[in-house]
């Protein structure tokens, strides 16, 4: 799953480009240079919800991976910009 970064100003100028990028991964929307929102497709959202349901409903001994929560004091650092910024 690819991810992109876009400012809220750029989102207002090019909403179609943001929707297109959201089809292939999460689009982080920034305000004043800091992550504020995440845009993703319905399919991406459903995948996240299914993964979360699996993590909650499956006993720890049956999980193929471990689920860890981020500490609230840790800042969200989105990935570096990719093809979205060059479009």
PyMOL commands that set and color helices and strands:
alter all, ss='L'
color gray80, all
select helices_A, chain A and resi 8-13+15-22+42-57+60-62+83-86
alter helices_A, ss='H'
color red, helices_A
select strands_A, chain A and resi 2-7+25-31+34-39
alter strands_A, ss='S'
color yellow, strands_A
deselect
rebuild
show_as cartoon
